Amino acid sequence: MNIKPKKILFLITLALSFFTLGLVLSNLINEIFPACDFQKEDKYMAIECVGQLVLVYGFYYMFNGKISTFIENIFKNMKNEKIDTISRIVILISFSTGVYRHLDELNKKTKYLKNKYFG
């Protein structure tokens, strides 16, 4: 497989864009959802975790097409770059890394539930 420098630049741009989107969304989600309260029943904590994940990936799917199209249009001027399978993998990994980098409260909740029920 021959990857050209413009393709590498394209992938880096996608990764940075979606990583940044993940960071912004994780900070927004941290502000929306309450801090971790271990006095709550576990089912409510689990519902909060699922709600946060659904909200985050809902935003991802809403903005995925728009950001991808915007970046494709920028790179069409340089070279005809399209979002292929490798690009989608890079997008999902970079977005997920950005999201989980700062979702501190979700991480605390999931660690608590994991240790209580599976650890």
Secondary structure, DSSP 4 states (H G I P E B T S, - for coil): ----HHHHHHHHHHHHHHHHHHHHHHHHHHHHSPPP-TTS-HHHHHHHHHHHHHHHHHHHHHHHHHHHHHHHHHHHHHS-----HHHHHHHHHHHHHHHHHH-HHHHHHHHHHHHHHT-
